[in-house]
Amino acid sequence: MRYFNLTDCEPSSRVDILDEAARTCSVPFRARPADRGRTVRFQHMDRYFGGINVTRTTLDNFLGYRSASLARRDSAARLVLTVTTGPYTIAQNDRVDRQRSGSMVPYWSRDALRLQSEEPVLAWSVTVTMEELGLPYLLLRDVMVRNVGRSPLGPLVGRYLTELAALPELSQAQAAALAYPTIDLLRALLTTAAGDEFLSRQPLSQTLGTRIMLHLRAHARDPELNADKLAAHFGISKRYLYTVLARMNISLGEWIRTERLNRAARELANPANALVSVATIARTSGYPDHSSFSRVFKQQYGCTPSEWRLLTEADRQSRLPPKVSLPDIEEADSDSRS
């Protein structure tokens, strides 16, 4: 996971540094301020899930452009899907998308491209090779530089992408395990937007377990997280939710309880939180009631939260329960398809 903030650079060199950062992206391009009389803003988070690149970028007064000659030098054709929260222009092959309220737009690396934001905007992008995506360009041609966020799957994919970008640091194996579910979701979105509902059904069912676990990890601290809210989020019945989780050998209530306690235990052990009260850590971990938190914490770890802070790291590690890893989830989810 890499972070880049243009405001950390010397003002006199920001334009050159911005251009250099753009040229090192997974789909290289050139960049400069849209208005040279104003300050350009560019804050960028970049991470990989296997061969898939996911980014989160804050932009203002930004102009990015990819020439036809640069596009022709691309060794592998790539598709980029960009989700924005505000006014952002994407132009390619005489098509232009400039939705004021944000959009979800696919484009590809083999043709010239222009990206522009004249106002502050937040953008998430996912980049995958056309080979890995496995969809013919003839099918994708009609949806390129179109707002596919209006597709029935648009909101679902938008939530998934933001949750994927917000995941904590993962091991290389854990990150790679999310590549195939992400590609399947992109296939489902693009084929639905292209009018082929049949091709979209299987990827949606195949990735449901992984998407549920991603959502759980992103929202574990929500004290109102429960089966009813989770089922409503994915548009499924509570009974089917429990069926999907059972296939992965996961008990929802037990998983939420263990995940929250593990997060609280890590926060309590962090020296940077030495002056943070136990009640505050309990609340930010999803336990608004301090007394109930202390009770379940002691049941889990055999000591109170205050006593936990005094233990050595070796003693703490010996008391931690085993965690369900993302590769385990992906393997279980795959097994359930056969």
N, C-alpha and C positions, 0 to 999 in steps of 0.2 A: 504494500500500500504506500503510495507516494503522495505528498502534499506540496503544492506550489502556490505561493501568494505573491503577486507582483508588487504589492505595497511594501514587502520586505526588502525590495531592491532599491538601489540608488535611483532617484528620479531621473537623472540624466541618461541612464542606461536602460530604462524600463522598456522602451520600444524595441530595442535590439534583443533584450532578454525575452520579451513576449514572442517575437518572431522565432527565436531559437527554440522556445518551448513548443511552439506550434509545429515546427519541423521534426520534433522527436515524438509526436503522437503516433498511435497505431496506424492512422491514415494521415500522413504528413500534409501540412498545408502552410501557407504564409499568413502572417497576421500583423496588424497595425491598428492604431486608433481610427475609428470611423471619422472623428473630427479631431484633427491634430491640435486644435486650440483648447481641447478639454482633456482631463486626466482619464486614462484608460484604467479599467478595473478588470482583474482576471485572477480569480481564486479557483484552484483546480485540485480535485482529488482523483487519483488514478489507481485502479487495482485490477488484477487479473483473476479470473476463475477458469483455470485451465487455459485454453486458447482464447477465451472471451475477455474482452476489455470493457470495463464498466467505469464511467466517470461521473463526477458531480462537479459542476462548474458554475460560479457566479460571475456574470459578465455585465459590463456597462461600457458604452462608447467603444465597441469592439467591431473590427472587420476582419474576417478570415476569408481567404480565397485559395483555391486549388486550381492551378492552370491545367489546360488540356495536356501539355507536355509532361507535367508532373504526374498526372493521372495515368498517362501511358506507361510510365516507368514502374508502376505498381506491379510487383511480382505476383500477387494473389488478389483477386477481386474480393472486396469486402462490402458487406452491408452495414450501414449505421442506422440505428433508430434513436432519434432524439426527442425527448419529452421536455417541454418548457412550461414555465409558469406565467409568462408574460410576453410582451412584444418581441419577436425574434424572427428574422428573415432567413429563409433557406431557399436558395435558387439553384436549379440545375436543369439543363436541357430545355430551356425556355419555359420551365415551370417555376412558379414562385409561391411559397407559403409564408404569409406574414400575419398570422392570427394575433390579434391584440390580447386576447385572454389566455394565450398558451395553446399548444398543440402537441401532437405526437406524429412525427414525420420520418419515414424511411428514405434513404438515398444511398448511393453506392460510390465506390472509390474510382470507378473507371471513366468518369466524365468530369469535366470542369465543375467547380462548385463555389458558391459564395454564401457566407454566413455573416449576419450582421445584427448587432443589438445597439440601439441608440438610447435605450433606457435600461435600468437595472433589471436583470432577468436571471432566474435560476434554471439550469438545464442539466438533465441526466441523459447520458448516452450509453448505448451498448453496441459494441462492434464485434461482428463475427464474419469469418470468411464465407463466401458464397458456397464453397465446397462443403463446409460443415453444415451450413443451413440446409443444403440439399433441395432447394426449390429452383425451378427453371426461371431464367430471366423473363421469358415470355409471360409467365404467370405474374411476376412481380412488376412488370413494366407499367401497368395501369395504376399501381398504388404508390409508385415512387413519387416523392415530393407531393404527397397528398396527406391530409390530416386523417390518419387511420384511428385517431383517438375517438372518433365518432362511431367506430365499430363497436358491437356489443362487448367485445373483449378488451376494448381500450382502457377502461377504468381498472380492470383487473391487472393488466400488464403494467400500467402506470404504478399501481401500488406495489407490485412485485419488484419493479426496478428500483424504486426508492428504498424499499426494505433491503434489497440486495446491497445497495451502495452503503447502507447504514450499519451493516453487520460489523461486529467487532473483528479484530485481527484474527485470521484463521490460519491453520497450518496449510502447507501446500496441498496436501492430500484432501483436506476438508474443502478448500476452495475449488479444487478440480472436480469434486463430486457434484458441484452445482452447475457444471457446464452443460450437461445433457438436458436437465430439466429446463434451463434457461433457453436453450435452442428450441426445445419442443414448444415452449410457450410462444416464442417468436414465430415459429411455423404456424401455430394455431391462429395467432393474431393476423398474420399476413395472408394466409389462405382464406380466412373469414372475410377480411377486407376486400380480397379479390373475388369474393362470391362463391368460394368452394367450401361450403359448410361441412361436407363429408370429411375432407382432409383435416379439419380442425378438431374433430371430436376426440380422436385417439390421443393426441398430445395433451389435451386438457385433463383427461382421466388419468393418464400416466404420471402427470406431474403434481397431482393434487396433494399427495402425502408430503412431498418436499415443500410445496408452497405453504401448507399448514404449519410445518415445523419452522420455516423461515418467519412466518407471521408470529408464531409463539415466541421465538427468540427476540424478535424486535419489540414485542409488547408485553413481555413477561412482567414488567414492573407495574403494569396497569392493574390497580386493585379490583377493577370491575371485570377483568378478563375471566370468562367462563364459557361453558359449552354453548349456551344460547347465543352469546355474542359472537363466538367463533363460527358457529354454523351459519349465522345470518351474514357474516362477512363474506363467506364463500358461496352463499346461495344454496346450501344443502341442508338436509334435515339433520337434527341432532343425532338421530339413530345412525345415519350414514357416516356422520363425523366419527362416532365411536367405532364404527366398522373399519374405517380407514386407519385410525390410530391403533386399533387392535392388530391389524396386519403388520404393524411396525413394532408390536409388543410394547406399546406405550399406553399408560394410564394417565389420562389428562390431569386429573387432580394431583396425582403424585408427581407428575413431571413439573407442573407449575410450582408446587411446594418446594421440590428439590432445587429447581433452577433459581428461585428467589432466595432460598437459603444459601446456596452456593455463591450467588452474587453478593449477598450481605456479608458472608464470611470473608470474601476477598476484599471488600471495602473496609471491614473492621481490621484486617491484617495489614492494610496499606498504611505505612508510616505517615503518608501525606494527610491521612484522615485522623490523626491522633487527637485533634481538638474537636472533631465532629462528634456530636452526641450519638449514643446508640439509638435514641428515638428517631433522629434525623435519618440515619442509615436504614433503619427499619422502614420508615415511610418511603424513602426513595427506592427501596427494594420491593415495594408492593404490599407492605404491612402497615396500614395506618394505625393499628392498635399496638402500642408498645408492649403491653403485658402478654398478649397472645403471641407476639413475635418471640419474646424471651422464652416462653414456654415451649414452642415448637423448635426453637433453636437448640435448647438444652436436650430435647428429645432426640434431635438429629446428631448432635456433636458431643453430648455428654458433659457440657459445661455451659455457663451463661455467656452471653455476648461479651460482657466485660472480662470474664476469665479467658475467653478466646484470644483477646488482644494480648494477653500476657504469655501465651504459649510460644514455644519456639516454632520455626517454620517446619521442622521435621515432625513435631507433634501434630501440627495442624494437618499436614499432608496425610498422616496415618489415619486421620478421622474423616477425610473427605470420601463421600460415596462415589462410585464409578459414574462417569458422565456418558450420555448418549451422544456420539459424535456424528457429524454430518455424513461421513462415509458409511457409517452403520445405517443411518436413515435411508440413504440412497440405495444401499444394497437391499434393505428390507422392502423398500418401495418397488424396486425392480422385481424382486421375487414375487410380489403380489400381482404382477402383471401376467405371469405365466400361467 
